[in-house]
Amino acid sequence: MADSNDRREHQKRELECLRLASDLRQFAKETLDPGLKEYCLLLAKQWSDQADEMARNEPGDGEDLGQ
């Protein structure tokens, strides 16, 4: 049971990262300030990378493959 809860929480955090990245890309699209646009896109990439890293390290993934 704890494993399924851990996996669910992990997936929630991953989804939150993706939502934040999406929001930041939308802000970047809407702003007229080039500096703010660049900063929003930088942050969006960081959150998107974080979600990718979480997806690669999802609890239980490596256990079935003997990793």
C-alpha distance (Angstrom), angle and dihedral (degrees) to the residues before:
residue distance angle dihedral
M1 . . .
A2 3.79 . .
D3 3.80 90.1 .
S4 3.80 92.7 55.5
N5 3.82 90.2 47.1
D6 3.81 90.6 49.3
R7 3.78 90.9 49.8
R8 3.81 91.8 47.7
E9 3.82 91.8 50.3
H10 3.79 90.6 46.8
Q11 3.81 90.5 52.2
K12 3.81 91.0 48.2
R13 3.81 91.2 53.7
E14 3.79 90.7 47.1
L15 3.80 90.6 51.5
E16 3.82 91.1 48.0
C17 3.81 89.2 54.7
L18 3.80 91.0 51.2
R19 3.80 92.4 47.8
L20 3.79 91.5 49.9
A21 3.81 91.1 49.1
S22 3.80 89.5 50.3
D23 3.81 92.6 49.6
L24 3.80 91.0 49.6
R25 3.82 91.3 50.7
Q26 3.80 88.8 51.4
F27 3.83 91.0 50.4
A28 3.80 89.4 49.6
K29 3.79 90.2 51.4
E30 3.80 93.1 50.5
T31 3.80 101.1 42.5
L32 3.78 123.2 92.6
D33 3.82 93.1 -159.1
P34 3.83 109.0 97.7
G35 3.81 92.6 -157.1
L36 3.79 92.6 51.4
K37 3.81 90.6 45.7
E38 3.80 91.1 53.2
Y39 3.80 92.1 46.8
C40 3.83 93.1 48.6
L41 3.80 90.9 50.2
L42 3.80 91.0 48.8
L43 3.80 91.3 51.7
A44 3.81 91.1 44.9
K45 3.80 89.9 54.9
Q46 3.79 91.4 49.2
W47 3.82 92.4 51.7
S48 3.79 91.6 44.1
D49 3.81 90.2 50.8
Q50 3.81 89.1 49.0
A51 3.81 90.2 53.9
D52 3.82 90.4 48.8
E53 3.80 90.5 50.8
M54 3.79 90.9 49.3
A55 3.80 90.8 50.0
R56 3.81 90.3 53.2
N57 3.80 91.4 49.3
E58 3.77 100.0 41.6
P59 3.82 111.3 153.6
G60 3.78 112.3 -96.5
D61 3.80 97.2 15.8
G62 3.79 97.8 106.1
E63 3.78 95.2 38.6
D64 3.80 94.9 72.3
L65 3.81 91.3 48.0
G66 3.78 95.0 50.1
Q67 3.82 92.9 -114.7
